[in-house]
Amino acid sequence: VVSSMNVFHQERALLKRERAKKMYRVLPYFVAKTIADMTNNIILPLLFCGIAYWVANLRPTATAFFKFLLIMYLAISTAQGMGLFLSNAIPSIEIGLMVVQPITLFFIIVGGFYVPLQNLNPVVAWASWTSFARYAFSA
């Protein structure tokens, strides 16, 4: 989440200038950015997860392994998308970096990793449904 915030804030001025010149729209920029960042943000974490899966001696079937990789890919992509969204919604990099870490920690807490879902306070229990971490932890 934090890495995608840093990168987008650095490229924001370039994107605004090129959009003002009507060189391209946001969708081609987003697709190209996602493909270009795929090595650091997708391939290397999935390589790590693939090695950790077998080292941790999880279910030794191909179906379980590829399901695990798919879930990890979706969780990583969602976290990266959330970082891009927050970097776009918060114009200042300093404020963004202060805000994004508590938001991410809140999603991890209500996702059921630190506090089991059945032990969550009813006031914040609804937030577990919006947490990207909940679906990765429970899958």
Secondary structure as GFF3:
##gff-version 3
##sequence-region A 1 139
A	DSSP	alpha_helix	2	20	.	.	.	ID=ss1
A	DSSP	alpha_helix	26	36	.	.	.	ID=ss2
A	DSSP	alpha_helix	38	38	.	.	.	ID=ss3
A	DSSP	pi_helix	39	43	.	.	.	ID=ss4
A	DSSP	alpha_helix	44	55	.	.	.	ID=ss5
A	DSSP	alpha_helix	62	89	.	.	.	ID=ss6
A	DSSP	alpha_helix	93	110	.	.	.	ID=ss7
A	DSSP	three_ten_helix	117	119	.	.	.	ID=ss8
A	DSSP	alpha_helix	122	125	.	.	.	ID=ss9
A	DSSP	three_ten_helix	126	130	.	.	.	ID=ss10
A	DSSP	alpha_helix	132	138	.	.	.	ID=ss11
###
